[in-house]
Amino acid sequence: MRGKNKDVWYGRFRDDVAVLDGPPKRVNRNVRLGTREELPTKRLPQRALDRHLDQINDMHYRPLPKLTFGGFVKQWERDYLPTMKPGSQDTAKSYLKNHLLPFFENMLLSNITPQVVQRFVSSRDVAPSTMIGVYGILRGIWRTAKAWGKVAHDPFPRKSINLPDVMPTNREPFTPEETQRLIENAAEPHRTLYWLIAETGIRIGEALALQLADIDFEAGVVRVRKNMNRHHGFGTPKSRKGYRSPVLSPELLAHLRQRYTKPEEFLFPGPKGSLTYHRVVEKLHELCKKLGIKTRGFHCFRYANGTLLVALGTDVKTLQTRLGHADAALSVELYSRQVGAAERALAAKLGAVFAPKCTQAVAAA
């Protein structure tokens, strides 16, 4: 027992610590087990100490290296980061540079506890959605550290970290009328690009990667197999569900058959293969301003497609398949917020029941 009044139990034992170069080093440990009030008999702190001893006396136990978070991140960036998609690599590097390394860089991995993680989450003045992303990268790095034998404990016990709530994003799709005006007033190849995305709901990167060979005229489908990243050239679709073959309308098929002839030809050619993301966005914004339409990005064609599919009564499975979402619930969450005629009729009935008579008279007038 130690402390001012010798009222705190401590446990002492020896442990091995791995060093990066050389054999393991033996160190003395001294851990606080609890107060006399919490553990009134000697048998109780002995049981608390046994939990530490059982772990290091286990036949499968390996000494853990005395490694800082920043030191491990260097290994992680060298060996694991290249396996991630290019866009995810950029995001991870940004989160590490701006959030994780400033807080954790010189901290030993063994000292990162749930309390430390919670202090990190609470101390960063960032948008809730950003914190959720940063937290996800931190957990991914930790899973790798555990798989590589660098740590044994888990500072992310289930439901123990209080994360900020993320409010749903207010997405504003192009209306069917706006979409039609944009398609009709666009010059080629942008007209075909807008038409294809609006009809199929494919992502802009998936569209820019398409070649004529990806159009199966006999089956009447477009086969999505590639994705153009903004800065890294061509890669794979966003997820496994991104590999899909949306059916095309007879009108769009006839248009594509008439416009393109070479199988290896990009549908939307540019100076170095396909058009670039920045170029097509610039053209879309110019056309929106010219037509007096609120300036929005290409995802609003995709939102317009998903919203219209829901309004037309499309089943959830078909909705998920056409849009390439990994989770069917995401499809419903994103595109079922359209206020339908049935709900408007219900609101009118509720108003007739609850509204004061004078208000109803004004509304009727």
C-alpha positions as CSV (number, residue, x, y, z in Angstrom):
1,M,0.0,0.0,0.0
2,R,1.2,3.5,-0.8
3,G,-0.1,7.1,-0.7
4,K,-0.2,9.8,1.9
5,N,-2.2,7.7,4.3
6,K,-1.1,4.4,2.8
7,D,-4.7,3.9,1.6
8,V,-4.0,3.0,-2.1
9,W,-3.1,-0.5,-3.4
10,Y,-0.4,-0.8,-6.1
11,G,0.7,-3.9,-8.0
12,R,4.4,-4.4,-9.0
13,F,5.5,-6.9,-11.6
14,R,8.1,-7.2,-14.4
15,D,7.3,-7.0,-18.1
16,D,9.2,-7.3,-21.4
17,V,9.2,-4.4,-23.9
18,A,10.3,-4.9,-27.5
19,V,12.7,-2.5,-28.9
20,L,13.0,-1.8,-32.7
21,D,16.6,-2.9,-32.8
22,G,17.8,-5.6,-30.4
23,P,16.4,-8.1,-27.9
24,P,13.4,-7.4,-25.6
25,K,14.1,-5.2,-22.6
26,R,12.7,-6.1,-19.1
27,V,11.1,-3.3,-17.2
28,N,9.5,-2.9,-13.8
29,R,5.8,-2.0,-13.8
30,N,3.9,-0.3,-11.0
31,V,0.1,0.0,-11.5
32,R,-2.6,1.5,-9.3
33,L,-5.2,-1.1,-8.4
34,G,-7.6,0.9,-6.2
35,T,-8.1,2.5,-2.8
36,R,-8.6,0.7,0.5
37,E,-12.2,1.7,0.5
38,E,-12.7,0.1,-2.9
39,L,-10.6,-3.0,-2.1
40,P,-10.9,-3.5,1.7
41,T,-9.2,-6.9,1.8
42,K,-5.8,-8.0,0.4
43,R,-7.5,-10.7,-1.7
44,L,-9.4,-8.1,-3.8
45,P,-6.3,-6.1,-5.1
46,Q,-4.6,-9.4,-5.7
47,R,-7.4,-10.3,-8.1
48,A,-7.0,-6.9,-9.7
49,L,-3.3,-7.6,-10.2
50,D,-4.0,-11.1,-11.5
51,R,-5.7,-9.5,-14.6
52,H,-2.4,-7.8,-15.5
53,L,-0.3,-10.9,-14.8
54,D,-2.6,-13.3,-16.7
55,Q,-2.1,-11.3,-19.9
56,I,1.7,-11.2,-19.8
57,N,2.0,-14.8,-18.5
58,D,-0.2,-16.1,-21.4
59,M,1.8,-18.5,-23.6
60,H,0.9,-16.5,-26.7
61,Y,1.9,-13.1,-25.2
62,R,4.5,-11.1,-27.1
63,P,6.2,-8.1,-25.7
64,L,4.9,-4.9,-27.3
65,P,7.3,-2.2,-28.7
66,K,7.6,1.1,-27.0
67,L,6.3,3.0,-30.1
68,T,4.8,6.4,-30.5
69,F,1.7,7.1,-32.6
70,G,3.8,9.2,-35.0
71,G,6.4,6.4,-35.3
72,F,3.7,3.8,-36.2
73,V,2.0,6.2,-38.7
74,K,5.3,6.3,-40.7
75,Q,5.1,2.5,-41.0
76,W,1.4,2.6,-41.8
77,E,1.8,5.2,-44.5
78,R,4.6,3.2,-46.1
79,D,3.0,-0.3,-46.0
80,Y,-0.7,0.1,-45.7
81,L,-1.8,3.5,-47.2
82,P,-0.9,2.5,-50.8
83,T,-3.5,-0.3,-50.6
84,M,-6.3,2.3,-50.2
85,K,-8.1,3.9,-53.1
86,P,-6.5,7.1,-54.3
87,G,-9.2,9.4,-53.0
88,S,-9.2,7.7,-49.6
89,Q,-5.4,8.1,-49.5
90,D,-5.8,11.9,-50.0
91,T,-8.4,12.1,-47.2
92,A,-6.3,10.0,-44.8
93,K,-3.2,12.2,-45.4
94,S,-5.2,15.3,-44.8
95,Y,-6.8,14.0,-41.5
96,L,-3.4,12.9,-40.3
97,K,-1.7,16.2,-41.0
98,N,-4.4,18.5,-39.7
99,H,-5.9,16.6,-36.8
100,L,-4.4,13.3,-35.7
101,L,-0.6,14.0,-35.7
102,P,-0.9,17.4,-34.0
103,F,-2.6,15.6,-31.0
104,F,-1.2,12.1,-30.9
105,E,2.2,12.2,-32.7
106,N,4.5,12.0,-29.7
107,M,2.1,9.9,-27.6
108,L,3.1,6.3,-26.8
109,L,0.5,3.8,-28.3
110,S,0.3,2.2,-24.9
111,N,-0.8,5.5,-23.4
112,I,-3.8,6.0,-25.8
113,T,-6.8,5.1,-23.8
114,P,-10.6,5.6,-24.2
115,Q,-10.3,8.7,-22.0
116,V,-7.5,10.1,-24.3
117,V,-9.6,9.4,-27.4
118,Q,-12.6,11.1,-25.9
119,R,-10.5,14.2,-25.0
120,F,-9.3,14.3,-28.6
121,V,-12.8,14.1,-30.0
122,S,-14.1,16.8,-27.5
123,S,-11.1,19.2,-28.1
124,R,-11.3,19.5,-31.9
125,D,-13.3,22.4,-33.2
126,V,-14.4,20.9,-36.5
127,A,-17.6,20.0,-38.3
128,P,-19.3,16.9,-36.9
129,S,-19.0,15.1,-40.3
130,T,-15.3,15.9,-40.3
131,M,-14.8,14.4,-36.8
132,I,-16.6,11.3,-37.8
133,G,-14.2,10.9,-40.7
134,V,-11.1,11.6,-38.6
135,Y,-12.3,9.1,-36.0
136,G,-12.8,6.5,-38.7
137,I,-9.2,6.9,-39.9
138,L,-7.9,6.7,-36.3
139,R,-9.8,3.4,-35.7
140,G,-8.5,2.0,-39.0
141,I,-4.9,2.9,-38.1
142,W,-5.4,1.2,-34.7
143,R,-6.9,-2.0,-36.2
144,T,-3.8,-2.2,-38.4
145,A,-1.5,-1.7,-35.3
146,K,-3.3,-4.5,-33.5
147,A,-3.1,-6.8,-36.5
148,W,0.7,-6.1,-36.7
149,G,1.2,-6.8,-33.0
150,K,2.1,-3.3,-32.0
151,V,-0.7,-3.0,-29.5
152,A,-2.9,-5.4,-27.5
153,H,-5.5,-3.1,-25.9
154,D,-8.5,-1.4,-27.5
155,P,-9.2,2.3,-26.8
156,F,-12.4,2.2,-28.7
157,P,-14.7,0.0,-26.6
158,R,-18.2,-0.2,-28.1
159,K,-20.4,2.9,-27.4
160,S,-17.9,4.3,-25.0
161,I,-16.8,7.3,-27.2
162,N,-19.3,10.1,-27.4
163,L,-19.2,11.3,-31.0
164,P,-21.0,14.5,-32.4
165,D,-24.3,14.0,-34.1
166,V,-24.2,14.6,-37.9
167,M,-27.3,16.4,-39.2
168,P,-28.6,15.2,-42.6
169,T,-27.3,17.2,-45.5
170,N,-30.0,19.2,-47.3
171,R,-29.5,18.0,-50.9
172,E,-31.2,19.9,-53.6
173,P,-31.4,17.9,-56.9
174,F,-32.0,19.5,-60.3
175,T,-35.7,19.3,-61.0
176,P,-36.9,17.4,-64.1
177,E,-37.5,20.7,-65.8
178,E,-34.1,22.0,-65.0
179,T,-32.4,18.8,-66.1
180,Q,-34.2,18.8,-69.4
181,R,-33.2,22.5,-70.0
182,L,-29.6,21.7,-69.2
183,I,-29.6,18.7,-71.6
184,E,-31.3,20.6,-74.4
185,N,-29.0,23.7,-74.2
186,A,-25.7,21.9,-73.7
187,A,-23.2,21.5,-76.6
188,E,-21.7,18.1,-77.3
189,P,-20.3,16.0,-75.7
190,H,-21.7,17.7,-72.5
191,R,-25.3,17.1,-73.7
192,T,-24.7,13.4,-73.9
193,L,-22.9,13.5,-70.5
194,Y,-25.9,15.2,-68.8
195,W,-28.4,12.9,-70.4
196,L,-26.5,9.7,-69.5
197,I,-26.0,10.7,-65.8
198,A,-29.6,12.0,-65.4
199,E,-31.1,8.8,-66.9
200,T,-28.8,6.2,-65.2
201,G,-27.7,8.0,-62.0
202,I,-24.1,6.9,-62.4
203,R,-21.4,9.1,-60.8
204,I,-19.5,11.7,-62.8
205,G,-16.2,9.8,-62.4
206,E,-17.8,6.6,-63.7
207,A,-19.2,8.5,-66.7
208,L,-15.9,10.1,-67.7
209,A,-14.2,6.7,-67.6
210,L,-16.7,5.1,-70.1
211,Q,-15.6,4.0,-73.6
212,L,-17.9,2.8,-76.4
213,A,-16.9,-0.8,-75.6
214,D,-18.7,-0.3,-72.3
215,I,-22.1,0.1,-74.1
216,D,-23.7,-3.2,-74.8
217,F,-26.2,-2.4,-77.5
218,E,-27.6,-5.9,-77.7
219,A,-28.4,-6.0,-74.0
220,G,-29.2,-2.3,-73.9
221,V,-27.0,-1.6,-70.9
222,V,-24.0,0.5,-69.9
223,R,-21.4,-1.6,-68.0
224,V,-19.8,0.5,-65.2
225,R,-16.4,-1.0,-64.5
226,K,-14.1,2.0,-64.0
227,N,-14.0,5.3,-62.2
228,M,-11.9,8.4,-63.0
229,N,-10.4,9.9,-59.9
230,R,-10.0,13.7,-59.8
231,H,-6.2,13.6,-59.4
232,H,-5.1,10.0,-59.9
233,G,-6.4,8.8,-63.3
234,F,-8.5,5.7,-63.7
235,G,-9.4,3.3,-60.9
236,T,-12.1,1.0,-59.7
237,P,-15.7,2.0,-58.7
238,K,-16.4,3.3,-55.2
239,S,-17.4,-0.1,-53.9
240,R,-18.2,-3.7,-55.1
241,K,-21.8,-2.6,-55.7
242,G,-20.4,0.0,-58.0
243,Y,-19.9,-2.7,-60.6
244,R,-23.3,-2.6,-62.3
245,S,-25.1,-2.4,-65.7
246,P,-28.0,0.1,-65.7
247,V,-30.4,-0.4,-68.5
248,L,-30.6,2.4,-71.1
249,S,-33.7,3.8,-72.8
250,P,-34.2,3.1,-76.5
251,E,-33.8,6.9,-77.2
252,L,-30.4,7.1,-75.4
253,L,-29.2,3.9,-77.1
254,A,-30.1,5.2,-80.5
255,H,-28.3,8.5,-79.7
256,L,-25.1,6.7,-78.6
257,R,-25.2,4.3,-81.6
258,Q,-25.4,7.3,-84.0
259,R,-22.8,9.4,-82.3
260,Y,-20.0,6.9,-81.6
261,T,-18.3,4.4,-83.8
262,K,-14.9,3.3,-82.4
263,P,-15.0,0.7,-79.5
264,E,-11.9,2.1,-77.8
265,E,-13.2,5.7,-78.1
266,F,-13.9,7.6,-74.9
267,L,-17.5,8.8,-74.8
268,F,-16.3,12.1,-73.5
269,P,-12.9,12.7,-75.0
270,G,-10.4,15.3,-74.0
271,P,-6.8,16.3,-74.9
272,K,-5.4,13.4,-72.9
273,G,-8.0,10.7,-73.2
274,S,-11.2,11.6,-71.3
275,L,-12.4,15.1,-70.3
276,T,-11.2,16.1,-66.8
277,Y,-13.5,16.5,-63.9
278,H,-12.7,20.2,-63.4
279,R,-13.4,21.0,-67.1
280,V,-16.9,19.5,-67.1
281,V,-17.8,21.1,-63.8
282,E,-16.7,24.5,-65.2
283,K,-18.9,24.0,-68.2
284,L,-21.9,22.9,-66.1
285,H,-21.6,26.0,-63.9
286,E,-21.3,28.3,-67.0
287,L,-24.5,26.8,-68.4
288,C,-26.4,27.0,-65.1
289,K,-25.6,30.8,-64.9
290,K,-26.6,31.3,-68.6
291,L,-30.0,29.6,-68.0
292,G,-30.7,31.2,-64.7
293,I,-30.5,27.9,-62.8
294,K,-29.0,27.7,-59.3
295,T,-25.4,26.5,-59.7
296,R,-24.9,23.0,-58.4
297,G,-22.6,20.0,-59.0
298,F,-22.9,16.8,-61.0
299,H,-24.2,14.9,-58.0
300,C,-27.4,16.8,-58.4
301,F,-28.1,15.0,-61.6
302,R,-27.7,11.8,-59.6
303,Y,-30.0,13.1,-56.8
304,A,-32.5,14.0,-59.5
305,N,-32.4,10.5,-60.8
306,G,-32.8,8.9,-57.4
307,T,-35.6,11.2,-56.3
308,L,-37.5,10.5,-59.5
309,L,-37.0,6.7,-59.1
310,V,-38.6,6.9,-55.6
311,A,-41.5,9.1,-56.9
312,L,-42.1,6.5,-59.7
313,G,-42.5,3.8,-57.0
314,T,-39.2,2.0,-57.8
315,D,-38.5,-0.9,-55.4
316,V,-35.6,-0.6,-53.0
317,K,-33.5,-3.4,-54.6
318,T,-33.7,-1.8,-58.1
319,L,-32.9,1.6,-56.6
320,Q,-29.8,0.2,-54.9
321,T,-28.7,-1.7,-58.0
322,R,-29.0,1.2,-60.4
323,L,-27.3,3.7,-58.1
324,G,-24.5,1.3,-57.0
325,H,-25.0,1.9,-53.2
326,A,-23.3,-0.6,-50.9
327,D,-26.2,-0.4,-48.5
328,A,-29.9,-0.4,-49.5
329,A,-30.7,1.6,-46.5
330,L,-28.5,4.4,-47.8
331,S,-30.5,4.5,-51.0
332,V,-33.8,4.9,-49.1
333,E,-32.3,7.5,-46.7
334,L,-30.9,9.7,-49.5
335,Y,-33.8,9.7,-51.9
336,S,-37.0,9.0,-50.0
337,R,-37.2,12.6,-48.6
338,Q,-39.3,13.7,-51.5
339,V,-42.6,15.0,-50.2
340,G,-45.2,13.0,-52.1
341,A,-48.8,13.9,-53.0
342,A,-50.1,11.4,-50.4
343,E,-48.3,13.2,-47.6
344,R,-49.5,16.6,-48.8
345,A,-53.1,15.3,-48.8
346,L,-52.6,14.0,-45.3
347,A,-51.3,17.4,-44.1
348,A,-54.4,19.1,-45.6
349,K,-56.7,16.8,-43.6
350,L,-54.8,17.4,-40.4
351,G,-55.1,21.1,-41.0
352,A,-58.8,20.8,-41.5
353,V,-59.1,19.1,-38.1
354,F,-56.8,21.3,-35.9
355,A,-56.6,24.7,-37.5
356,P,-58.7,27.5,-36.0
357,K,-61.8,28.3,-38.0
358,C,-60.6,31.9,-38.8
359,T,-57.3,30.5,-40.2
360,Q,-59.2,28.0,-42.4
361,A,-61.3,30.7,-43.8
362,V,-58.3,32.8,-44.8
363,A,-56.6,29.7,-46.4
364,A,-59.8,28.9,-48.3
365,A,-60.0,32.5,-49.6
